[in-house]
Amino acid sequence: MLECSDGSYYTGSTIDLDKRLSEHEDGRGAIHTKKRLPVKLVYFEEYQSIAIAFEREKQIQGWSRAKKEALINGEFEVLPTLSECQNGTHYKNNKEKE
């Protein structure tokens, strides 16, 4: 996961992290990062399977900013809480059940 100059996060997958990071830094990466240079590597995971790595990439891309930051900061214990729906009606109804 890269942190861009505007504070946004970019999540991708690659088979060569150093090469891909260099491509992003040189403006040859994704459109998102090209417009937000410089970028900084803030988190990565390694997988033996490209398919599993791609699934994980898509999973993290769907996460909220708060959940991504918890992952980056190693706050794994709060990830389940950050997965819970926090919209007004759903959150209120769940609190009333407690």
Contacts in CASP RR format, 6 or more apart in sequence:
PFRMAT RR
TARGET T0000
AUTHOR 0000-0000-0000
METHOD contacts of the structure
MODEL  1
MLECSDGSYYTGSTIDLDKRLSEHEDGRGAIHTKKRLPVKLVYFEEYQSI
AIAFEREKQIQGWSRAKKEALINGEFEVLPTLSECQNGTHYKNNKEKE
1 9 0 8 1.000
1 10 0 8 1.000
1 11 0 8 1.000
1 12 0 8 1.000
1 41 0 8 1.000
1 42 0 8 1.000
1 43 0 8 1.000
1 44 0 8 1.000
1 60 0 8 1.000
1 68 0 8 1.000
1 71 0 8 1.000
1 72 0 8 1.000
2 9 0 8 1.000
2 10 0 8 1.000
2 11 0 8 1.000
2 21 0 8 1.000
2 24 0 8 1.000
2 33 0 8 1.000
2 39 0 8 1.000
2 40 0 8 1.000
2 41 0 8 1.000
2 42 0 8 1.000
3 9 0 8 1.000
3 39 0 8 1.000
3 40 0 8 1.000
3 42 0 8 1.000
4 10 0 8 1.000
4 32 0 8 1.000
4 33 0 8 1.000
4 36 0 8 1.000
4 37 0 8 1.000
4 39 0 8 1.000
5 36 0 8 1.000
5 37 0 8 1.000
5 38 0 8 1.000
5 39 0 8 1.000
6 36 0 8 1.000
7 36 0 8 1.000
8 32 0 8 1.000
8 36 0 8 1.000
9 42 0 8 1.000
9 65 0 8 1.000
9 68 0 8 1.000
10 24 0 8 1.000
10 30 0 8 1.000
10 32 0 8 1.000
10 33 0 8 1.000
10 36 0 8 1.000
10 39 0 8 1.000
11 57 0 8 1.000
11 60 0 8 1.000
11 61 0 8 1.000
11 68 0 8 1.000
12 30 0 8 1.000
12 57 0 8 1.000
12 61 0 8 1.000
13 50 0 8 1.000
13 53 0 8 1.000
13 54 0 8 1.000
13 56 0 8 1.000
13 57 0 8 1.000
14 20 0 8 1.000
15 50 0 8 1.000
17 41 0 8 1.000
17 44 0 8 1.000
20 29 0 8 1.000
21 39 0 8 1.000
21 41 0 8 1.000
23 29 0 8 1.000
24 30 0 8 1.000
24 33 0 8 1.000
24 34 0 8 1.000
24 39 0 8 1.000
25 37 0 8 1.000
25 38 0 8 1.000
25 39 0 8 1.000
27 33 0 8 1.000
27 34 0 8 1.000
27 37 0 8 1.000
28 34 0 8 1.000
33 39 0 8 1.000
42 72 0 8 1.000
43 71 0 8 1.000
43 72 0 8 1.000
45 53 0 8 1.000
45 56 0 8 1.000
47 53 0 8 1.000
47 56 0 8 1.000
60 68 0 8 1.000
60 71 0 8 1.000
63 71 0 8 1.000
63 82 0 8 1.000
64 82 0 8 1.000
66 82 0 8 1.000
67 79 0 8 1.000
67 82 0 8 1.000
67 83 0 8 1.000
70 76 0 8 1.000
70 78 0 8 1.000
70 79 0 8 1.000
70 82 0 8 1.000
71 79 0 8 1.000
84 91 0 8 1.000
84 94 0 8 1.000
85 91 0 8 1.000
85 94 0 8 1.000
END
